[in-house]
Amino acid sequence: MNHLIDKLHAIWLRFNEVNDLLMQPEIASDSARFILLNREYKSLNDIMQVRKNYLDKLARYGEAKDMLKTEKDPDMKALAQEEYDELAPAIQDLEESIRIMLIPKDPEDEKDAVLEVRAGIGGDEAGIFSGEIVRMYLRFIEDKGWKAEWISSTDATHGGYKEATIQLRGEGVYGIMKYESGVHRVQRVPSTESQGRVHTSAVTVAVMPEADELDVVIDNKDIRKDTFRSSGAGGQHVNKTESGVRLTHAPTGIVVECQDGRSQHKNYAQALTVLRARIWDKARAERNEVIAAKRKSLVSTGDRSAKIRTYNYPQSRVTDHRIGLTLYNLPEIINGAIAPLIDALQLAENAERLKEGSE
């Protein structure tokens, strides 16, 4: 307990230090440093709220404990016992929450994200399923109060998408959506199947933190920009003008296309956002290979070649293979109710990291 209080005191000192720094004019004029300090302040503020509650309960717990030792009045002693019994488990719960909050966070978790969904094996059925996966995420995003903006998409022949790229904005978007990266497999009888046989198809999901100019510096001379007539959303206006933008980053070979915006300027800005995210994600993936070699966890490695989830329609079953969780409410999940899956994944990762920290 004393060790936890010492940690909270150190965080309280840093919180006050950051708060004072944000008030200084020279910090306000330095946008890069101000953004970093503001992110830190927001993260520390969450811990400060829990710290206040925890210290308050500890003080009340100590008072109740003293009363049980010294109080002679039976009624007052009974009240102290009731307070003592209520506070003991509440303090234990708070201590567990604080330990989880003190796990070093991925600084990317608070960032906005870029979501990419691509049809994999399975032909037309994979394209159809990719459309359903996109719709699942859009409904979840709407329920969370986040914003989604289409960057690009290519329609599949019989519905759904060959690929779709969407920009996600909201509080803690990446930290929640990162668990969706990987291969999503569907098992069902396709509408085109005349023999009633169950087929297996797959969709690959990539969730990348949105990188800003502070994270990735791109030299304009390293980018080749091509324009083309868009065939995406926007109707005749898009088709009559070369508003589609293709960016090729020479050092990495990454190519990004954007054509869903109505203007070349907007498509260029969105393509640059995706390019920056992919460059940053590539660098992260290389770093994560080293980390993954040291850790057994597959919960959030972001390995997009790993099969992470199966949607079995005949059994109305959804199984997340990383933690062995199976739920039998497929219709609700495919309609956007993925929070129980993500919550379970977060709990599993926190438990692993707490265990690692205690070893």
N, C-alpha and C positions, 0 to 999 in steps of 0.2 A: 504493500500500500504506500509506504513512504517513498519507494522508488518511483511509483506512478505520480505522486504529488510533486516530487522533484522535477520530473519530466514536464509536468503541466506548468510548473513555475517557470522553467526555462522557456517554454513556448509563450507564456504570458509576457515575459520580458521581451521576446522577439516581436510579439504582436504590437506592443507599445512602441518599440523601435521603428517598425514598419509604418505604423500610424503616424509617428512624428515625421518620418521621411516623406510621406505622401503630402504632408502639409507644407513642405519647403518649396519655394518658387523655382529653384534650380532643377528640382526633380520634375515638377509639372511641365517645365520647358523641354525636358528630355523624354520624348515620347516612348522610346524603346525601354528605358529604365522604369518609367511610370507604369507601363503595361505589365512588366514583370513583377513589380512591387504590388500592383493592384491585384494580380492573380494570387500572390502569396497572402495578401491581406484577407482576401475572400476565403481562402482555405483555412487560415488561422482563426478567422472569426467563427467558423463553424465549431471548432474545437473549444473556443472560449465560451460559447453558449453551454456546451455540455460540462465544461469545467465548473462554471458557476452553479449549475444544478448539482453536480457531484459534491462540491465543497459545502453547499448548503445542507445536503442530506447527511454528510459526514458530521457536521456540527450538531444537527438535530439528533443524530444517532449517539454521539458522545454524551449529549445532555440526558437522553433517555437512559443510557447506561449508568450514568452517575446517579440519576434519580432512583433507579432500582436498588442501588447500594445504600442510599441515604434516606430515602423517603419512608416515613412511618405511616402516613395516612393510606389505608387500603385502597380507597378509590383513586387517589393520585398515582399510587403504585401500579394499579391496573391499567390506567391510561398510559403510563410510561412503558409498561410491558407491551401494550398494543402497538404503540409507536415503534418500539424496538423491533418487534416481530415484522412490522410492515417495511421498515427501512432496510433491514439486513439483506433480503433478496433484491430490493431495488438498487442498493449500492453495488451488489455483485453484478447485476445486469449492466449498470453504468460503467463499471470497471471493464467489463468485456467490450462494451461499445467503444470506450476510450482506447483500449489496446488495438482494436481494429482501425480506429481513426489515426492512430499513431504509426500504422504500417506505412512506410514510405510510398507515396502515391506516384503513379506515372504522371509526369507533368503534362502529358498530352491529353489526359482524361477530360480536362475542362474545355478542350477545343471543340470547334465545329468539325464536321466530318464530310467526307465524300463517299457515297455509297455506289458501288458498281455491282450489277447483277448480270451474269452471262449464262446463257443456255449451254449445257454441256452435252454429255452423251444422251441419246434418246430421241434424236430427230425432232419431229414436230411436237411431240409430247413434252420435250425439254423446254421448247419455246413457250408452250402454253403454261407450263409450271412456273417458268421464270416470271410470267405476267402475274401469276397468283402470289408469288413470293414478293414481288414489288408492291402489289396491292396490300398484302399483309403488313409490310413495313410502313406504307403510307398511312394506314389506319392506326397503327401503333404510334406513329409520329404525331398524328392529329390528336390522339388521346393524351399524349404527353404535353401538348401545347407547343410543340416545336414547329419549325417552318421547313418545308421541302420545296426546292426549286429544281426543275428539270434542267440538266445540262445537255444531254444528248440521249438518243435512243434509236434503235433499229428494230423495226417490227419483224416478227417471225411470220412465216407464210400462212399459218393457220391460227393466228392469234398469239398474244403474248409478245415476248421480245427475244431477239437474238442477243441484244445487250442493252442495258439502260444505265445511265449515270445520273445521280441525283445529289444535289448539294443539301446538307442537313445543317440547320442552325438551331441552337437552343442550349440551355444550361446543361453541361455535362454530357453532351450528345455522344462524343467519341467514347467516353468511359463506359457508357451503357451499350452502345451499338457494336463495340469492338468484338464482343462475344459471338457475333453473327458471322464473322469471317470463316470461310471454309466451304466444304462441299455439302450441299443439302440434297438428299436423295428422296425421290418419291416412288412409291410402289402402288400401282392401281391399274385398272383396266381402262386403257385409252378409249375415247369416244370413237376412234377409227378402227378399233379392234373388233372384228366380227366373230372371233372364236371365244371371246370372253376370257382371254388369258391376261394374267397380271404382268405388266411390264415395269421395268425399273429405268428411271431417267434421273438425270442429275443437273443441278444448277450450282454454279460457283458464285459465292458472295465475297466481295472485298470491301472492307470498311477501313478507310484511311483517315488519319487526323489531317485537318486542313492546315497546311503550313503557310505561314506568312513570310514577309520579307526578312524578318529577323531569323527565321529558321533556315530558309533556303535563298541564297543569293544566285540569281540567274543572270548571266552575262548575255545581253541581247545578241551579241555576235555568235553565240552558240545555238541560237534558235533560227530555224528556217520556217517562215510563215507562208502557207499556201491558202488561197481562197477558192471556193467552189460554190456552185449553185446548190442550195440546200434542198433536201427532199423531206425535211422534218416538219415539225409543227410550224404554223404561220401562214399557210395557204399560199395564194398566188404571189403575194408580196415577196415571200421567201424564195420562191422558185424563179422569179424574174431577176433577182439580184444575186451577186456572188457574196452572200452573207455568211456562208459556211466557212469555218476556219480550221485549218489543220496546222498544228505546231509539231516540229520535229526537233528534239533536243540532241544535238550531235554527240556530246560526251557520253550520254547514257543510251542513246538509240531509242528513247521513249517517244512515242507518237501519240498525240491527242487530237481528237476531232470534236468540234462543237458546232451544232447547226440548229438547235432548237430556239435560239433567240431570234428576235426580229431584225436585229442590226448586226453588222459585222463587228462593230465596237463591243457590243455586249458579248457576242460569241468569243471574241478574242480574250476578253477579261475572264470569262468562265473557263476557257481552254487553258489559260495561264494558271488559274486556280487548281485545275485538275493536274496539270503538268507539275506544278510545285508540290502537290500532295503526293504524286507518284514518285518523284525524286526523293522526297523525304521518307516515304514508305520503303523505298528500295534500300536506303541507308539504314533504316530501322530494322529491316529484315535481316540485313547482314549482321547487325549487332545482336539481334535476337537469336541468331544461330549459335552464337557463343553462349548466351544465357541459357538457351534451351538444352544445350549439351550438359549443363550443370544441374538442371532441374528436371524432375520427372513429370511435372505438370503439363497437360495439354489443354488446360482450361482456356488460356488466353494467349497462346503463343502466336496466334494469327496465321498459322500455317494453312494457306488456302488450298493445299493439295490434300489436306486431311479431311476424311469423311466425318462430319460433326453431328449430323442429324438425319433421321429417317422419318418420313411421313408415310405411314401405311394406311391407305384408305379403307381396304376391306375390314381391317380391325379397328378403325378410327383411333389409331395409335400414333403417337409422336415419341420418338426415343432420341435423347441426346446422348451420344456415345462417349463423350468426354467424362461424364460423371455417372453414367448408367441410369439416368432418370427416364422413366417412361410415364407418359400421361395419356389417358384415354378420352381426350376431348379435342380431337383433331379439328372439327368444324369451328370451334371457338378460336383455336390457335391460328388457323389459316385466315381467320377474320380479324387478326390483329392482337389477340390476347396472348402475347409472348412474354409478358412480364414475369409469370411464375418460372419460366425457363431461365430468364436472365438473372432473376433473384437467386435461384438455386446455384447458378454458375458463379455469381459473385460470392455467395456464402462459401462455396467449395474452395474458391481461390483464397479467400480471406483465411479460412481454416488452415490451408497449406502454408500460407505465408506466416501465420502465427506460429505454426509448428517449426518452420525453418528458423524463425527468430529465437525460439527457445532452445534450439539445438546448439 
